[in-house]
Amino acid sequence: MQSLLQNGEKVTPKQWKAEIQSLQAEYDSIGKEKSKTATELAYAEVISCNKKNLERELQNESRQHSRQQGRPKQRGEEI
């Protein structure tokens, strides 16, 4: 389309409609790709948060376990 305008030729309504349809199809394709990418990014963020939470929980359990190992047993726990 730009080549027609640069050459000084007149653009017909049919050419404009064809250009609009072409651009609309490209826009729709990009929109679908954008939506898919956003969904994949959301999945990645959820997985990252879950991984961090799991690591934190495992560290907490490890600390709790090591604290329990280091404590002397109380009289009530000897039974």
C-alpha positions in Angstrom: 0.0 0.0 0.0 2.8 2.4 0.9 4.5 1.8 -2.5 1.3 3.0 -4.2 1.2 6.1 -2.2 4.8 6.9 -2.7 4.5 6.5 -6.5 1.6 9.0 -6.4 -0.9 6.5 -7.7 -4.5 6.7 -6.5 -5.7 4.0 -4.2 -9.1 2.5 -5.0 -11.7 1.6 -2.3 -11.1 -2.1 -3.2 -7.4 -1.7 -2.4 -8.2 -0.1 0.9 -10.7 -2.8 1.8 -8.2 -5.5 0.8 -5.5 -3.8 2.9 -7.9 -3.5 5.9 -8.8 -7.1 5.7 -5.2 -8.1 5.5 -4.3 -6.0 8.5 -7.3 -7.2 10.5 -6.3 -10.8 9.9 -2.8 -10.0 11.0 -4.2 -8.2 14.1 -6.4 -11.2 15.0 -3.4 -13.6 14.6 -1.3 -11.4 16.9 -4.1 -11.2 19.4 -4.3 -15.0 19.6 -0.6 -15.3 20.0 -0.6 -12.6 22.7 -3.3 -14.4 24.6 -1.5 -17.7 24.4 1.8 -16.0 25.6 0.0 -14.3 28.5 -1.5 -17.7 29.6 1.9 -19.4 29.4 3.4 -16.6 31.4 0.7 -16.9 34.1 1.5 -20.7 34.3 5.2 -20.0 34.7 4.5 -17.5 37.4 2.3 -19.9 39.3 4.9 -22.7 39.0 7.6 -20.3 40.2 5.5 -19.3 43.3 4.7 -22.9 44.0 8.4 -23.8 43.8 9.4 -21.0 46.2 6.6 -22.0 48.7 7.7 -25.7 48.5 11.3 -24.7 49.2 10.2 -22.6 52.1 8.0 -25.3 53.6 10.8 -27.9 53.3 13.3 -25.5 55.0 10.8 -25.0 57.8 10.2 -28.7 58.2 14.0 -29.3 58.2 14.5 -26.6 60.9 11.7 -28.0 63.0 13.0 -31.5 62.7 16.6 -30.4 63.7 15.2 -28.5 66.7 13.3 -31.5 67.9 16.4 -33.6 67.5 18.4 -31.2 69.6 15.9 -31.0 72.5 16.3 -33.2 75.5 13.2 -35.3 76.2 10.9 -34.1 79.0 9.7 -36.4 81.6 6.2 -36.6 80.1 7.7 -37.6 76.7 9.7 -40.6 78.1 6.8 -42.9 78.1 
